[in-house]
Amino acid sequence: MTDWSRLSHAYGPAQDIPALLDAMSPDPDDSCWNRLWSALCHQGAAFSASYAALPALADAARRWSPAERRQPLYLAGAIVAATDRPDDGEDPYVSRAAEIAAMRELTEEALRDPGLAENPRDYVSLLGTLLTFEGVEVWGEQIDGLNGEEYELACPACETENSVVFGEHGYFSTTDHLYVLRTPARQFPLQPRDPSELQGLAGRLHARILADGHPDLAHKLTYVFGTARCAECSTPFDVAEAVVARWGA
C-alpha cells in the first residue's frame, strides 16, 4: 500500500494524488489531467509521487480502449522521460520496469487504432511515447519535431541558430526565425536522406511510419535524418546529429 503522505509532487506532500488518479477519465479535456500534469510532471520534472502514480496510469490505460488511453500513456511517458528526478536517484527503467513494459505494449495497441489515420499529430505523440518506453534517448521527445515541422538548431561550426524547416512552409534552413511571416532573404534547401540509406533507428522509424499508413510523415523523416546547411556560414551539418547534440545528455 502506497503511503502518499511520505511522497511529494511539485507543490508539496502528495496526499491529494490518489483522489486525482481516481478521477481520471478518457476525456482529454477533463480538468484532472491538467492537475495531474502540473503536480507530477511540472516543467518536465518528476517527483517521488510521479513514479508511484505509474501503476495507476498503466491500469487506466489497460482498462480503456486504444483510442481512449492516450492521456495516461502521454503522462506516464513524460514522467519516465524526465531527466530532472528526485534526489534519491530512482531510475524508472529499473524500479518500474513492469509498468513500463505493460505500457509499451498498450502503446503498441494504441498505435494500431484505425482512427489515427486521420490524426497524424496523435500518431507522432504516441510514437514518441513508445520510444520513451523503449528507452530510446532524445527521440522519445524530439520526434515531436514531425508535428512542429521545425527544429531550432545551432550550427556546429559557427553556433548560429538555424530554423530547420520541413513541411507546410518548405524544406530549408534559415537564420530568419520569422520565416512564417515573410520569405527569408537567405535560405538553403535541405537535402533529404534516401530512404534506402536509412539505417538503425531512422530505418526502423521510416519503415514503421510507412507501414502504419503515414507516408507524409515518412517523407518528413527523410529530412530529419538528412542534411542542412547553415544559413550564416554555409557549413553543411547532419540534422539528426544536431538534434542529439542539443537535447542529448
Secondary structure, DSSP 8 states (H G I E B T S, - for coil): ---GGG-EETTEE-TTHHHHHHT--S-TT-HHHHHHHHHHSGGGB--HHHHHTHHHHHHHHHHS-TTT-HHHHHHHHHHHH-SB--TT---HHHHTHHHHHHHHHHHHHHHT-GGGGG-HHHHHHHHHHHHHHTT-TTHHHHTTHHHHTEEEEE-TTT--EEEEEEETTEEEEES-TTTTTS--SSEEE-B---GGG--HHHHHHHHHHHHTT-HHHHHHHHHHTSEEE-TTT--EEEHHHHHHHHH--
